[in-house]
Amino acid sequence: MNDETTQPPAGPTLSRRRLFAVSAAVGSSLGLGSATAALAAGPPAAHAREDAAHGHPAIVPFLGEHQGGITMPQQRYTYFAAFDCAAKKRDELVALLRAWTDAGARLTAGQTVEAAAGRYDAAKPVGDSGEALGLSPAHLTLTVGFGAGLFSKDGVDRYGLAAQRPAAFVDLPRFPGEQLIPEKTGGDLSVQACADDPQVAFHAVRQLARLASGVAQVRWVQSGFLPDDRGKETPRNLMGFKDGTQECSDLTKFVWAGKEAPRWMQGGTYLVVRRIRIALEHWDQMNVGFQEQTIGRKKISGAPLGMTSESDPLPLAATDKDGNPIIAENAHVRLGNASTNNGQQILRRGYSYNDGVNFVAERWPPWRQGMEYDAGLLFVCYQRDPRTGFIPMFDTMSKIDMLNQFATHTGGGLFAIPRGAANGEYIGQGLLASG
Amino acid sequence: MNDETTQPPAGPTLSRRRLFAVSAAVGSSLGLGSATAALAAGPPAAHAREDAAHGHPAIVPFLGEHQGGITMPQQRYTYFAAFDCAAKKRDELVALLRAWTDAGARLTAGQTVEAAAGRYDAAKPVGDSGEALGLSPAHLTLTVGFGAGLFSKDGVDRYGLAAQRPAAFVDLPRFPGEQLIPEKTGGDLSVQACADDPQVAFHAVRQLARLASGVAQVRWVQSGFLPDDRGKETPRNLMGFKDGTQECSDLTKFVWAGKEAPRWMQGGTYLVVRRIRIALEHWDQMNVGFQEQTIGRKKISGAPLGMTSESDPLPLAATDKDGNPIIAENAHVRLGNASTNNGQQILRRGYSYNDGVNFVAERWPPWRQGMEYDAGLLFVCYQRDPRTGFIPMFDTMSKIDMLNQFATHTGGGLFAIPRGAANGEYIGQGLLASG
């Protein structure tokens, strides 16, 4: 008889059904950690799990100078979550971030969130929801961010952190054309899980959300994906264009906060996330030539207009025989290019999102109404300072980008991503242990 | 100079910007199919694309006795769409199904939806949205179904098909506890795309939806996924349990419509799809023992309660020393088992779904309100006759299944899946060419 077989115990105050349940959970007559131990150890053993396609463990270290999930090659899936803090005191926040740090280290290593040590109490909830058992760590990364509300909310400095707010951590201005849905915007804390398996990414956030019970509650989430290009090509977005050709040339200069920042942000960065709905039905009505003019690149090859290869530089000064720029003044790639932005760059790490359909009445030709895709781009970018990064770049884009007739920003936020935690530290310790 | 370079043509009635766009699309001065040809041929050539992990083309044949995507091992992603028909006449339906059949054959082969042949008209929309260019065919299958509304809607026999409605194609009854959202329920036509890449699955439905313009409009959609278990284990659902252990033992007997059905349904089957929201936060509050009692299997191993291995038969007659069944009378696996259902079986092909969060006020303990996961199970099953398959099985389940306190059916439908198309035929031809 195996040790998980039911053995009804005595217990006059519990119903028979309840007893039955408890007995199965407790497992053996020892009543010691069998279920949790099994969950935490899990077959196959977490650390031994290999990435079958690559023959090495698909584990990204959680601790380090920088948080994970920012500069590494993009995993295929993301699950982003923003939280509202309900904590009354800073201590609760500290406990939460400590718990998240411990959990993050375990989860990214492919383990369950609760350790095998300790008694298993059958009357308490299970320590891990279990849907990642047996799966690869899938290069899971968890990136934790702080929203403005952590420093001050509705004028109240709840946690005594207002004086610690970095100068670079401004509020995003209102941009022309954006239609931000409050329920999909902002948040006091953010967690972005990225992994090569959507179930692994969701599992991780789900555990962190449960650990936050009573201290922080999910405000909004957004999942995203990339196509399975197997790393051979720049992935195409849902507009059918290669997306992400242009990479950031200097992480130290453009991404990581330096000496100008408070100590806890040095090695950190600022995350701008935007949920950008694309009117795919409208886009699909356009001919390829118009689409290419809008983007500034060719659809098939990804080459800049007027060039032959995806990796060719943008010929921003090139004109046709009539003197018109080959890449239009209001083409998307021109507006995103460093030379149009005082030499500034951002690190883009976007995903497509696909949230099904809902009812839309278009304001523009073809004035269609009906069910339309709620799909598009989960724009994610990192920068050293949003005042020189996303804000001025998108200020121009939001006014003249040809893509605007297809793109609507419906949510998002700006989050300070503190530097990574060293061994024994928790994420954000430099901030929360201050003052 | 490559053939995609812009060459502004003459054209006094068009604006400069417009000309610019047109010229880029037309491409060469020949004005002959260059853009479409490139899209359709696409680098790398569709037919040459290989599944990198397996070294063989990841193509599932579209034509055949049965439609694809029913009995083969499940692909990792699905995108299901139900359509309302706006067609006034049967001819329009015929044209749509012919177009879908042609497109289905191309798409499942990893090709773009429009053929390279024919002139490319720069003033017309692009023939394929392009986001699957360069991707593997990813074992894409497209499974087309007919809803009750095709035979008669609001008492009107729009297409002269009412007399052809099979006896087995009843309406689903109202089940206790279900909370079907009209906007996520029903439909006159269904298309289920399954593929190993979510972008490939969505791309396929997107093309079919565009081909349906004016004839059928998307009513609701639902995407789904499985974890990346690499085929080594039965995948776990979001409740953390292995799901799909029990397979259908006899497809001819339980899945494919036979001589009892009209000719066009012989080799077809009936699809029941249900969007089942699982109260994950509530579930996560339960202890493992209770979860195992609810399901009737062990969480870690997947073994039936009282047994040791996942593949062990359910010990439905076994009792503990007090005479209580080891697998409870209202455990989920018991209620789904053939022996509880007059020996009847269904073929399950479900996916998890994850649609983020939305606001919920629970009716049950712990009476929580706030943002909760809109996630759970996209239940998909096939059967020869829903009157002996899903309907009686779920009738019992909906009344006594312990799982009901966590599961809410929020949408879905019943669709007749006609037999597969032979070469030269279109899907459903046996029905639509009749009478």
Chai-1 contact restraints between the chains, C-beta under 6 A:
chainA,res_idxA,chainB,res_idxB,connection_type,confidence,min_distance_angstrom,max_distance_angstrom,comment,restraint_id
A,N2,B,T308,contact,1.0,0.0,6.0,A-B,restraint_1
A,E4,B,K298,contact,1.0,0.0,6.0,A-B,restraint_2
A,T6,B,D320,contact,1.0,0.0,6.0,A-B,restraint_3
A,P8,B,D320,contact,1.0,0.0,6.0,A-B,restraint_4
A,A21,B,G289,contact,1.0,0.0,6.0,A-B,restraint_5
A,A21,B,F290,contact,1.0,0.0,6.0,A-B,restraint_6
A,A21,B,Q293,contact,1.0,0.0,6.0,A-B,restraint_7
A,V22,B,G289,contact,1.0,0.0,6.0,A-B,restraint_8
A,A24,B,G289,contact,1.0,0.0,6.0,A-B,restraint_9
A,A24,B,E292,contact,1.0,0.0,6.0,A-B,restraint_10
A,A25,B,N287,contact,1.0,0.0,6.0,A-B,restraint_11
A,A25,B,V288,contact,1.0,0.0,6.0,A-B,restraint_12
A,A25,B,G289,contact,1.0,0.0,6.0,A-B,restraint_13
A,A35,B,V288,contact,1.0,0.0,6.0,A-B,restraint_14
A,A38,B,I300,contact,1.0,0.0,6.0,A-B,restraint_15
A,A52,B,R230,contact,1.0,0.0,6.0,A-B,restraint_16
A,A122,B,N287,contact,1.0,0.0,6.0,A-B,restraint_17
A,A122,B,G289,contact,1.0,0.0,6.0,A-B,restraint_18
A,P125,B,D284,contact,1.0,0.0,6.0,A-B,restraint_19
A,P125,B,Q285,contact,1.0,0.0,6.0,A-B,restraint_20
A,V126,B,N287,contact,1.0,0.0,6.0,A-B,restraint_21
A,V126,B,V288,contact,1.0,0.0,6.0,A-B,restraint_22
A,S129,B,G240,contact,1.0,0.0,6.0,A-B,restraint_23
A,S129,B,D284,contact,1.0,0.0,6.0,A-B,restraint_24
A,G130,B,G240,contact,1.0,0.0,6.0,A-B,restraint_25
A,G130,B,K299,contact,1.0,0.0,6.0,A-B,restraint_26
A,E131,B,R236,contact,1.0,0.0,6.0,A-B,restraint_27
A,E131,B,L238,contact,1.0,0.0,6.0,A-B,restraint_28
A,E131,B,G240,contact,1.0,0.0,6.0,A-B,restraint_29
A,G134,B,E233,contact,1.0,0.0,6.0,A-B,restraint_30
A,L135,B,P227,contact,1.0,0.0,6.0,A-B,restraint_31
A,D197,B,P227,contact,1.0,0.0,6.0,A-B,restraint_32
A,D197,B,D228,contact,1.0,0.0,6.0,A-B,restraint_33
A,P198,B,F225,contact,1.0,0.0,6.0,A-B,restraint_34
A,Q199,B,P227,contact,1.0,0.0,6.0,A-B,restraint_35
A,F202,B,N354,contact,1.0,0.0,6.0,A-B,restraint_36
A,R210,B,D284,contact,1.0,0.0,6.0,A-B,restraint_37
A,Q217,B,G370,contact,1.0,0.0,6.0,A-B,restraint_38
A,V218,B,V357,contact,1.0,0.0,6.0,A-B,restraint_39
A,V218,B,M371,contact,1.0,0.0,6.0,A-B,restraint_40
A,V221,B,G356,contact,1.0,0.0,6.0,A-B,restraint_41
A,V221,B,V357,contact,1.0,0.0,6.0,A-B,restraint_42
A,F225,B,P198,contact,1.0,0.0,6.0,A-B,restraint_43
A,P227,B,L135,contact,1.0,0.0,6.0,A-B,restraint_44
A,P227,B,D197,contact,1.0,0.0,6.0,A-B,restraint_45
A,P227,B,Q199,contact,1.0,0.0,6.0,A-B,restraint_46
A,D228,B,D197,contact,1.0,0.0,6.0,A-B,restraint_47
A,R230,B,A52,contact,1.0,0.0,6.0,A-B,restraint_48
A,E233,B,G134,contact,1.0,0.0,6.0,A-B,restraint_49
A,R236,B,E131,contact,1.0,0.0,6.0,A-B,restraint_50
A,L238,B,E131,contact,1.0,0.0,6.0,A-B,restraint_51
A,G240,B,S129,contact,1.0,0.0,6.0,A-B,restraint_52
A,G240,B,G130,contact,1.0,0.0,6.0,A-B,restraint_53
A,G240,B,E131,contact,1.0,0.0,6.0,A-B,restraint_54
A,D284,B,P125,contact,1.0,0.0,6.0,A-B,restraint_55
A,D284,B,S129,contact,1.0,0.0,6.0,A-B,restraint_56
A,D284,B,R210,contact,1.0,0.0,6.0,A-B,restraint_57
A,Q285,B,P125,contact,1.0,0.0,6.0,A-B,restraint_58
A,N287,B,A25,contact,1.0,0.0,6.0,A-B,restraint_59
A,N287,B,A122,contact,1.0,0.0,6.0,A-B,restraint_60
A,N287,B,V126,contact,1.0,0.0,6.0,A-B,restraint_61
A,V288,B,A25,contact,1.0,0.0,6.0,A-B,restraint_62
A,V288,B,A35,contact,1.0,0.0,6.0,A-B,restraint_63
A,V288,B,V126,contact,1.0,0.0,6.0,A-B,restraint_64
A,G289,B,A21,contact,1.0,0.0,6.0,A-B,restraint_65
A,G289,B,V22,contact,1.0,0.0,6.0,A-B,restraint_66
A,G289,B,A24,contact,1.0,0.0,6.0,A-B,restraint_67
A,G289,B,A25,contact,1.0,0.0,6.0,A-B,restraint_68
A,G289,B,A122,contact,1.0,0.0,6.0,A-B,restraint_69
A,F290,B,A21,contact,1.0,0.0,6.0,A-B,restraint_70
A,E292,B,A24,contact,1.0,0.0,6.0,A-B,restraint_71
A,Q293,B,A21,contact,1.0,0.0,6.0,A-B,restraint_72
A,K298,B,E4,contact,1.0,0.0,6.0,A-B,restraint_73
A,K299,B,G130,contact,1.0,0.0,6.0,A-B,restraint_74
A,I300,B,A38,contact,1.0,0.0,6.0,A-B,restraint_75
A,T308,B,N2,contact,1.0,0.0,6.0,A-B,restraint_76
A,N354,B,F202,contact,1.0,0.0,6.0,A-B,restraint_77
A,G356,B,V221,contact,1.0,0.0,6.0,A-B,restraint_78
A,V357,B,V218,contact,1.0,0.0,6.0,A-B,restraint_79
A,V357,B,V221,contact,1.0,0.0,6.0,A-B,restraint_80
A,G370,B,Q217,contact,1.0,0.0,6.0,A-B,restraint_81
A,M371,B,V218,contact,1.0,0.0,6.0,A-B,restraint_82
